[in-house]
Amino acid sequence: METTRTVTVAIIGAGPRGISVLERLAANWAALPEGNRPRTTVHLVEPYEPGPGHVWRTDQSRHFLMNTPALFPTVVPVGEAAAGRAPSLVPVSFDHWRQRMVDSPDSRLSDDDRKELQSLTFADFPSRALYGRYLEWIYSSLTGALGEGFKVVVHRSEAQHVEPLTAGFRVRLSGGGAVVSDAVVLALGHLPAQLNPEQEALRDGAARLGLQYWPPNVPADADWNRLPARKTVLVRGLGLNFFDIITHLTEGRGGNFVSSGLPAGRALDYHPSGREPLVVAASRRGTPYRAKAKLDSYVPRSIQLRYCTPTRASRFAAEGIQPGFDHDLWPLLHRDAVWAYYGTLARTAGLPDAFLPSLQDVLDDADQVWRRRLEELLDGTVAPADRLDLESLASPFRRHRFASEEEYNRAVLDYLEEDAAGSDRGENDPLKMAIGAMNAGRSVIKEIVADGGLTEASWTAELRGWFEPLVEGLASGPPALRIEQLAALARSGIVRFAGPAPRFELDAALGRFTVSSPWVEGGKYDAGVLVEAMMPANRVSQNRSVLLRRLLEDGLVRARTMMSEDGVPEVSPGIDVSKPPYRAIGANGLAQENLYVLGLQLSSVQWGTAIAAEAGASLDAGSRTLRDADDIARAILA
Ligand SMILES: Cc1cc2nc3c(=O)[nH]c(=O)nc-3n(C[C@H](O)[C@H](O)[C@H](O)COP(=O)(O)OP(=O)(O)OC[C@H]3O[C@@H](n4cnc5c(N)ncnc54)[C@H](O)[C@@H]3O)c2cc1C
């Protein structure tokens, strides 16, 4: 007998995560026996185009590149991740799509898309606009493949209020409409955030003095043409947004990077257009994010984790122990980083044959002794300057005083040139391979710590406290080309660096922003413009989304509270949710039936919620977000 059941779902946010939920709903629906398929209507609420959404708009500048290579991302399960789940109607990762579009280009590809596709390989870093085109294609191919009885209705609006009804919800839209549904999925992604008190003071002071203060932003949202040419511009932050901004202000203003004929690190010269500002940049660490190594895989082919394996790392839980990061997980990953470093050094620098078996013996030893034994092994074999010093990677200029800003800028340039050269060595660079091991370990750790797999104190103080900034700065950096370009800009004097632990201030007497570093003698810069090169904070309690604020006020959702190291409860960045499928927990402490959460707002139960799903990776680790989408879809259709 045919089912008469109907299902109506509102997915709020149709960027990658929202599209994954739609795709999983369609796949699970199609996998049901024909007579059991409920008549299903999915309302997609999204002010931007469904698929690309806000972040991956197809009309953004091609200067904005992804920081993951073409072989990496997907929004649908492919390979290992697809096993045992309802088959996708469009089982196409970004890289499959790239190959398809080269062989038979879609009519909607723009000239710029076609041009980019001509030279893009699986190991290159696509523009965000092109990734947006893939997302757009997935969305339209998916909706084109839907069966009778499964309907998608798009609302190009912002959802502003979710009101619980006796059964289901009413979602109120900007512009006045509303949608009534049985279930709501919050896939809100990157949201605007309130400024912190220091940023507010800078903004207000700038308004009083007629200066320009640029708050944290998605780079494609800002009009960089408003920054003055040939004037000093202060930039806070040396992470991914910094590289976007710099590219826009240089190549984007007609400057050219040309080959110098010299080796990596000094391989480019910059020919200015004369319309660039003079950028003075700084961050707490004092060095930019490191470049990705040049590889033909996501995890280096020479890296095989030996210690931080899923089996070893899950043993704690199997024995009834909730692990701590510093005490239990880091010692495993630390060994892998050491093994990767010296294994590569042994291969490339020709260490004695006995070295690696001895190293393995040392690393297999107990936590208390292996580090001492490692030093003993290295003495006489590896010169101190060639050893791995993880602590100095966290802050390369730690406690180093620079006598002048010239001396500091020289040190940063050396650092950039060496980093670009290391990336160029790829699998043959010991440091990049140690970083590769840490990056590979990230996936394992992501799986282990999810859903209460780590003590709360360790989560806040250790995992997010020191490890996350370290591994982000080392392994989440830009393509090598960007560091090579930055070195060229530093040599040309267009970019200068102010120093570690910088103090950005507004000098009312001078009527200017200033920046200086306590570690650099004499280097104080002033400017009429200060740019925050960072994303708005991903904190539920700090967001400026009308919808999320209303959800919090109405008690339909709440921020998760976690216990700090000192035993004091702290408001964490994410929404409080039940175990998967993630239902929002309301102010009354109860899970809200049929109100689901996916993506960035899960940052208090999962680690690494922003990155795209990794094509072919396990649903428990690299493709975890696809499993979450699948769990939600199945719960809705159940
Ligand atoms: C600039 C930038 C570059 C990045 N680069 C990479 C990269 O190279 N590789 C990688 O793996 N990851 C990258 N990321 C991480 C990124 O988080 C993910 O790739 C992905 O975009 C997350 O998808 P999402 O759907 O959760 O969030 P989003 O992409 O932010 O999509 C959420 C959508 O929800 C919509 N929305 C929000 N509130 C409402 C509302 N009230 N009503 C209706 N719609 C709403 C928004 O308009 C948006 O389209 C990048 C992120 C940013 C911001």
The ligand as an SDF file (V2000), in Angstrom:
LIG
                    3D

 53 58  0  0  0  0  0  0  0  0999 V2000
   36.5810   32.8350    3.1610 C   0  0  0  0  0  0  0  0  0  0  0  0
   36.5310   31.3720    3.4790 C   0  0  0  0  0  0  0  0  0  0  0  0
   37.3560   30.4850    2.8000 C   0  0  0  0  0  0  0  0  0  0  0  0
   37.3020   29.1270    3.0800 C   0  0  0  0  0  0  0  0  0  0  0  0
   38.1220   28.2830    2.3960 N   0  0  0  0  0  0  0  0  0  0  0  0
   38.0500   26.9640    2.6260 C   0  0  0  0  0  0  0  0  0  0  0  0
   38.8380   26.0520    1.8670 C   0  0  0  0  0  0  0  0  0  0  0  0
   39.6030   26.4500    1.0110 O   0  0  0  0  0  0  0  0  0  0  0  0
   38.7170   24.7280    2.1170 N   0  0  0  0  0  0  0  0  0  0  0  0
   37.8620   24.2580    3.0750 C   0  0  0  0  0  0  0  0  0  0  0  0
   37.7860   23.0490    3.2780 O   0  0  0  0  0  0  0  0  0  0  0  0
   37.1150   25.0970    3.8090 N   0  0  0  0  0  0  0  0  0  0  0  0
   37.1810   26.4240    3.6060 C   0  0  0  0  0  0  0  0  0  0  0  0
   36.4060   27.2760    4.3400 N   0  0  0  0  0  0  0  0  0  0  0  0
   35.5720   26.7200    5.4040 C   0  0  0  0  0  0  0  0  0  0  0  0
   34.0650   26.7620    5.1310 C   0  0  0  0  0  0  0  0  0  0  0  0
   33.4980   26.8770    6.3950 O   0  0  0  0  0  0  0  0  0  0  0  0
   33.4670   25.5260    4.5110 C   0  0  0  0  0  0  0  0  0  0  0  0
   34.1740   25.1670    3.3680 O   0  0  0  0  0  0  0  0  0  0  0  0
   31.9750   25.6870    4.1350 C   0  0  0  0  0  0  0  0  0  0  0  0
   31.7080   26.9160    3.5100 O   0  0  0  0  0  0  0  0  0  0  0  0
   31.0550   25.5210    5.3200 C   0  0  0  0  0  0  0  0  0  0  0  0
   29.7590   25.3750    4.8200 O   0  0  0  0  0  0  0  0  0  0  0  0
   28.4860   25.8500    5.6150 P   0  0  0  0  0  0  0  0  0  0  0  0
   27.3260   25.5590    4.7670 O   0  0  0  0  0  0  0  0  0  0  0  0
   28.5280   25.2740    6.9730 O   0  0  0  0  0  0  0  0  0  0  0  0
   28.6840   27.4080    5.8290 O   0  0  0  0  0  0  0  0  0  0  0  0
   28.5750   28.6210    4.8000 P   0  0  0  0  0  0  0  0  0  0  0  0
   29.3760   28.3560    3.6100 O   0  0  0  0  0  0  0  0  0  0  0  0
   28.8470   29.8360    5.6070 O   0  0  0  0  0  0  0  0  0  0  0  0
   27.0420   28.6090    4.3780 O   0  0  0  0  0  0  0  0  0  0  0  0
   26.0020   28.9280    5.2770 C   0  0  0  0  0  0  0  0  0  0  0  0
   24.8850   29.5860    4.5230 C   0  0  0  0  0  0  0  0  0  0  0  0
   23.8200   29.8690    5.4280 O   0  0  0  0  0  0  0  0  0  0  0  0
   23.2080   31.0630    5.0260 C   0  0  0  0  0  0  0  0  0  0  0  0
   22.4930   31.6150    6.1760 N   0  0  0  0  0  0  0  0  0  0  0  0
   23.0000   31.9640    7.3760 C   0  0  0  0  0  0  0  0  0  0  0  0
   22.0160   32.4420    8.1650 N   0  0  0  0  0  0  0  0  0  0  0  0
   20.8730   32.3700    7.4510 C   0  0  0  0  0  0  0  0  0  0  0  0
   19.5240   32.7280    7.7170 C   0  0  0  0  0  0  0  0  0  0  0  0
   19.1500   33.2510    8.8860 N   0  0  0  0  0  0  0  0  0  0  0  0
   18.6100   32.5300    6.7470 N   0  0  0  0  0  0  0  0  0  0  0  0
   18.9530   31.9890    5.5480 C   0  0  0  0  0  0  0  0  0  0  0  0
   20.2230   31.6360    5.2470 N   0  0  0  0  0  0  0  0  0  0  0  0
   21.1650   31.8380    6.1890 C   0  0  0  0  0  0  0  0  0  0  0  0
   24.3560   31.9260    4.5410 C   0  0  0  0  0  0  0  0  0  0  0  0
   23.9100   32.9210    3.6270 O   0  0  0  0  0  0  0  0  0  0  0  0
   25.2750   30.9050    3.8950 C   0  0  0  0  0  0  0  0  0  0  0  0
   25.1010   30.8350    2.5070 O   0  0  0  0  0  0  0  0  0  0  0  0
   36.4290   28.6440    4.0790 C   0  0  0  0  0  0  0  0  0  0  0  0
   35.6150   29.5430    4.7720 C   0  0  0  0  0  0  0  0  0  0  0  0
   35.6510   30.8880    4.4690 C   0  0  0  0  0  0  0  0  0  0  0  0
   34.7440   31.8150    5.2140 C   0  0  0  0  0  0  0  0  0  0  0  0
  1  2  1  0
  2  3  1  0
  2 52  2  0
  3  4  2  0
  4  5  1  0
  4 50  1  0
  5  6  2  0
  6  7  1  0
  6 13  1  0
  7  8  2  0
  7  9  1  0
  9 10  1  0
 10 11  2  0
 10 12  1  0
 12 13  2  0
 13 14  1  0
 14 15  1  0
 14 50  1  0
 15 16  1  0
 16 17  1  0
 16 18  1  0
 18 19  1  0
 18 20  1  0
 20 21  1  0
 20 22  1  0
 22 23  1  0
 23 24  1  0
 24 25  2  0
 24 26  1  0
 24 27  1  0
 27 28  1  0
 28 29  2  0
 28 30  1  0
 28 31  1  0
 31 32  1  0
 32 33  1  0
 33 34  1  0
 33 48  1  0
 34 35  1  0
 35 36  1  0
 35 46  1  0
 36 37  1  0
 36 45  1  0
 37 38  2  0
 38 39  1  0
 39 40  1  0
 39 45  2  0
 40 41  1  0
 40 42  2  0
 42 43  1  0
 43 44  2  0
 44 45  1  0
 46 47  1  0
 46 48  1  0
 48 49  1  0
 50 51  2  0
 51 52  1  0
 52 53  1  0
M  END
$$$$
